[in-house]
Amino acid sequence: MVLLTTILILVLVYYSLKLLLRWFGPKLFAFAMKKAEQKFTGQAYQSQTSDYQKTNRDGETTIHSRPAQRKPSKKVGEYIDFEEIP
């Protein structure tokens, strides 16, 4: 009888958790996604504002130049001549 009661309790707990997750699962997922979005947005905003504040002051002009381009090397690779065998 104890075994049957234990099995019944386990089945009830399983189905109750399944039902609760079906009801509250999407809300919990949406809440977690909103928090992650706020965290990433906050980090991006902080990095942008801190970079701007470090480099640009009011009335200061900055000029960003391109890095020097490297000349491509003449050596492309090894040339192999293939012949067809009849």
VEXLO-57259 format. One record per atom (N, C-alpha, C): residue in one letter; atom name; residue number from 1; y, z, x. Coordinates in steps of 0.02 Angstrom, whole numbers. Each point is the difference from the previous one (the first is absolute). Example, Ala and Ser with C-alpha at 12.3 -4.5 7.8 and 13.67 -1.06 7.14 Angstrom:
2
a | N | 1 | -284 | 390 | 660
a | CA | 1 | 59 | 0 | -45
a | C | 1 | 60 | 0 | 45
s | N | 2 | 53 | -36 | -18
s | CA | 2 | 59 | 3 | 42
s | C | 2 | 55 | 37 | -39
This chain:
86
m | N | 1 | -60 | 0 | 41
m | CA | 1 | 60 | 0 | -41
m | C | 1 | 63 | 0 | 43
v | N | 2 | -4 | 34 | 57
v | CA | 2 | 58 | 4 | 45
v | C | 2 | 14 | -70 | 29
l | N | 3 | -52 | -37 | 16
l | CA | 3 | 7 | -67 | 27
l | C | 3 | 34 | -45 | -51
l | N | 4 | -19 | 4 | -62
l | CA | 4 | 31 | -41 | -52
l | C | 4 | 74 | 18 | -10
t | N | 5 | 16 | 64 | 3
t | CA | 5 | 69 | 22 | -7
t | C | 5 | 43 | -26 | 59
t | N | 6 | -28 | 3 | 60
t | CA | 6 | 35 | -23 | 59
t | C | 6 | 13 | -76 | -4
i | N | 7 | -50 | -37 | -21
i | CA | 7 | 8 | -73 | -7
i | C | 7 | 52 | -15 | -54
l | N | 8 | -1 | 36 | -55
l | CA | 8 | 49 | -10 | -54
l | C | 8 | 71 | 14 | 25
i | N | 9 | 8 | 53 | 38
i | CA | 9 | 66 | 18 | 27
i | C | 9 | 25 | -54 | 48
l | N | 10 | -44 | -25 | 43
l | CA | 10 | 19 | -52 | 47
l | C | 10 | 20 | -64 | -36
v | N | 11 | -36 | -18 | -52
v | CA | 11 | 16 | -60 | -39
v | C | 11 | 67 | 8 | -35
l | N | 12 | 12 | 59 | -29
l | CA | 12 | 64 | 12 | -33
l | C | 12 | 58 | -2 | 50
v | N | 13 | -9 | 29 | 58
v | CA | 13 | 53 | -1 | 51
v | C | 13 | 13 | -72 | 22
y | N | 14 | -52 | -39 | 10
y | CA | 14 | 7 | -69 | 22
y | C | 14 | 39 | -41 | -51
y | N | 15 | -19 | 5 | -63
y | CA | 15 | 34 | -40 | -51
y | C | 15 | 71 | 25 | -14
s | N | 16 | 12 | 66 | 6
s | CA | 16 | 68 | 25 | -10
s | C | 16 | 45 | -23 | 57
l | N | 17 | -24 | 1 | 63
l | CA | 17 | 40 | -25 | 55
l | C | 17 | 13 | -75 | -7
k | N | 18 | -50 | -36 | -22
k | CA | 18 | 8 | -72 | -10
k | C | 18 | 53 | -14 | -53
l | N | 19 | 0 | 38 | -54
l | CA | 19 | 49 | -8 | -53
l | C | 19 | 70 | 19 | 23
l | N | 20 | 5 | 55 | 37
l | CA | 20 | 65 | 22 | 24
l | C | 20 | 29 | -50 | 50
l | N | 21 | -42 | -28 | 43
l | CA | 21 | 25 | -49 | 48
l | C | 21 | 21 | -64 | -35
r | N | 22 | -33 | -17 | -54
r | CA | 22 | 19 | -59 | -38
r | C | 22 | 69 | 10 | -32
w | N | 23 | 14 | 61 | -22
w | CA | 23 | 64 | 13 | -31
w | C | 23 | 56 | 9 | 51
f | N | 24 | -13 | 41 | 51
f | CA | 24 | 52 | 19 | 46
f | C | 24 | -1 | -38 | 66
g | N | 25 | -52 | -39 | 12
g | CA | 25 | -6 | -38 | 63
g | C | 25 | 57 | -48 | 11
p | N | 26 | 16 | -43 | -49
p | CA | 26 | 55 | -47 | 10
p | C | 26 | 68 | 35 | 12
k | N | 27 | 10 | 56 | -34
k | CA | 27 | 63 | 36 | 10
k | C | 27 | 4 | 31 | 70
l | N | 28 | -56 | 27 | 24
l | CA | 28 | -2 | 28 | 67
l | C | 28 | 10 | -55 | 52
f | N | 29 | -31 | -57 | -11
f | CA | 29 | 7 | -56 | 46
f | C | 29 | 72 | -25 | 2
a | N | 30 | 32 | -6 | -59
a | CA | 30 | 69 | -23 | -3
a | C | 30 | 46 | 51 | 35
f | N | 31 | -13 | 64 | -9
f | CA | 31 | 40 | 51 | 32
f | C | 31 | -7 | -4 | 76
a | N | 32 | -61 | -9 | 24
a | CA | 32 | -11 | -5 | 72
a | C | 32 | 34 | -62 | 29
m | N | 33 | -3 | -56 | -36
m | CA | 33 | 32 | -61 | 24
m | C | 33 | 77 | 7 | 1
k | N | 34 | 27 | 34 | -50
k | CA | 34 | 73 | 11 | -2
k | C | 34 | 22 | 43 | 60
k | N | 35 | -38 | 52 | 15
k | CA | 35 | 16 | 43 | 56
k | C | 35 | -4 | -38 | 66
a | N | 36 | -52 | -42 | 8
a | CA | 36 | -7 | -40 | 61
a | C | 36 | 58 | -49 | 7
e | N | 37 | 20 | -31 | -56
e | CA | 37 | 56 | -47 | 1
e | C | 37 | 64 | 36 | 21
q | N | 38 | 12 | 59 | -27
q | CA | 38 | 60 | 38 | 19
q | C | 38 | -1 | 19 | 74
k | N | 39 | -59 | 17 | 25
k | CA | 39 | -6 | 19 | 70
k | C | 39 | 15 | -60 | 45
f | N | 40 | -29 | -58 | -15
f | CA | 40 | 11 | -59 | 41
f | C | 40 | 72 | -25 | -5
t | N | 41 | 28 | 3 | -60
t | CA | 41 | 69 | -21 | -9
t | C | 41 | 48 | 46 | 39
g | N | 42 | -13 | 64 | -3
g | CA | 42 | 41 | 48 | 36
g | C | 42 | -4 | -11 | 75
q | N | 43 | -59 | -12 | 26
q | CA | 43 | -8 | -12 | 71
q | C | 43 | 36 | -64 | 22
a | N | 44 | -6 | -52 | -41
a | CA | 44 | 33 | -63 | 17
a | C | 44 | 76 | 8 | -1
y | N | 45 | 26 | 36 | -50
y | CA | 45 | 72 | 11 | -6
y | C | 45 | 25 | 41 | 59
q | N | 46 | -37 | 51 | 19
q | CA | 46 | 21 | 42 | 56
q | C | 46 | 2 | -40 | 65
s | N | 47 | -51 | -42 | 11
s | CA | 47 | -1 | -37 | 62
s | C | 47 | 56 | -52 | 2
q | N | 48 | 15 | -31 | -57
q | CA | 48 | 54 | -49 | -2
q | C | 48 | 67 | 33 | 11
t | N | 49 | 13 | 55 | -32
t | CA | 49 | 65 | 33 | 7
t | C | 49 | 8 | 30 | 69
s | N | 50 | -54 | 27 | 28
s | CA | 50 | 7 | 29 | 67
s | C | 50 | 12 | -55 | 52
d | N | 51 | -34 | -57 | -7
d | CA | 51 | 12 | -56 | 46
d | C | 51 | 71 | -26 | -6
y | N | 52 | 24 | -5 | -61
y | CA | 52 | 68 | -25 | -11
y | C | 52 | 52 | 48 | 28
q | N | 53 | -11 | 65 | -10
q | CA | 53 | 48 | 48 | 24
q | C | 53 | 1 | 4 | 76
k | N | 54 | -57 | -12 | 32
k | CA | 54 | -2 | 2 | 73
k | C | 54 | 36 | -59 | 31
t | N | 55 | -8 | -58 | -29
t | CA | 55 | 25 | -60 | 32
t | C | 55 | 70 | -20 | -23
n | N | 56 | 18 | 11 | -62
n | CA | 56 | 64 | -25 | -26
n | C | 56 | 45 | 59 | -19
r | N | 57 | 59 | -3 | 28
r | CA | 57 | 51 | 48 | -20
r | C | 57 | 55 | -39 | -36
d | N | 58 | 42 | 34 | -37
d | CA | 58 | 53 | -35 | -37
d | C | 58 | 47 | -33 | 49
g | N | 59 | 14 | -64 | -12
g | CA | 59 | 47 | -37 | 41
g | C | 59 | -30 | -29 | 64
e | N | 60 | -63 | 12 | 12
e | CA | 60 | -31 | -24 | 61
e | C | 60 | -37 | -65 | -15
t | N | 61 | 7 | -48 | 44
t | CA | 61 | -34 | -65 | -7
t | C | 61 | -60 | -3 | 46
t | N | 62 | -56 | -19 | -27
t | CA | 62 | -60 | -8 | 42
t | C | 62 | -25 | -71 | -4
i | N | 63 | -23 | -26 | 55
i | CA | 63 | -27 | -68 | 3
i | C | 63 | -72 | 5 | 24
h | N | 64 | -44 | -27 | -40
h | CA | 64 | -71 | 0 | 19
h | C | 64 | -17 | -70 | 25
s | N | 65 | -23 | -4 | 62
s | CA | 65 | -18 | -65 | 28
s | C | 65 | -76 | -7 | -1
r | N | 66 | -22 | -63 | 2
r | CA | 66 | -71 | -13 | 1
r | C | 66 | -28 | 14 | 69
p | N | 67 | -62 | 20 | 4
p | CA | 67 | -30 | 9 | 66
p | C | 67 | -10 | -68 | 35
a | N | 68 | 0 | 1 | 65
a | CA | 68 | -8 | -62 | 37
a | C | 68 | -68 | -31 | -15
q | N | 69 | 0 | -66 | -9
q | CA | 69 | -62 | -35 | -16
q | C | 69 | -36 | -17 | 65
r | N | 70 | -65 | 11 | -1
r | CA | 70 | -40 | -18 | 58
r | C | 70 | -18 | -74 | -2
k | N | 71 | -1 | -31 | 58
k | CA | 71 | -19 | -70 | 3
k | C | 71 | -75 | -5 | -4
p | N | 72 | -26 | -47 | -40
p | CA | 72 | -73 | -7 | -4
p | C | 72 | -28 | -26 | 66
s | N | 73 | -58 | 23 | 17
s | CA | 73 | -30 | -21 | 63
s | C | 73 | -29 | -70 | -7
k | N | 74 | -1 | -37 | 54
k | CA | 74 | -25 | -69 | 0
k | C | 74 | -76 | -1 | -6
k | N | 75 | -32 | 51 | 23
k | CA | 75 | -73 | 2 | -1
k | C | 75 | -23 | 15 | -72
v | N | 76 | -31 | -50 | -31
v | CA | 76 | -21 | 7 | -69
v | C | 76 | -72 | 24 | -4
g | N | 77 | -41 | -26 | 43
g | CA | 77 | -70 | 20 | 0
g | C | 77 | -41 | -49 | 41
e | N | 78 | -64 | 10 | -1
e | CA | 78 | -45 | -43 | 38
e | C | 78 | -18 | -61 | -42
y | N | 79 | 2 | -58 | 32
y | CA | 79 | -16 | -62 | -35
y | C | 79 | -74 | -17 | 11
i | N | 80 | -36 | -13 | -53
i | CA | 80 | -71 | -16 | 3
i | C | 80 | -9 | -69 | -32
d | N | 81 | -30 | -45 | 37
d | CA | 81 | -13 | -68 | -25
d | C | 81 | -72 | -2 | -26
f | N | 82 | -8 | -15 | -65
f | CA | 82 | -66 | -3 | -30
f | C | 82 | -23 | -73 | -4
e | N | 83 | -63 | -11 | 11
e | CA | 83 | -30 | -65 | -6
e | C | 83 | -55 | 2 | -52
e | N | 84 | -5 | -54 | -37
e | CA | 84 | -54 | -3 | -50
e | C | 84 | -64 | -21 | 34
i | N | 85 | -54 | 31 | -18
i | CA | 85 | -65 | -18 | 28
i | C | 85 | -38 | -40 | -52
p | N | 86 | -20 | -64 | 17
p | CA | 86 | -34 | -43 | -50
p | C | 86 | -71 | 21 | -13
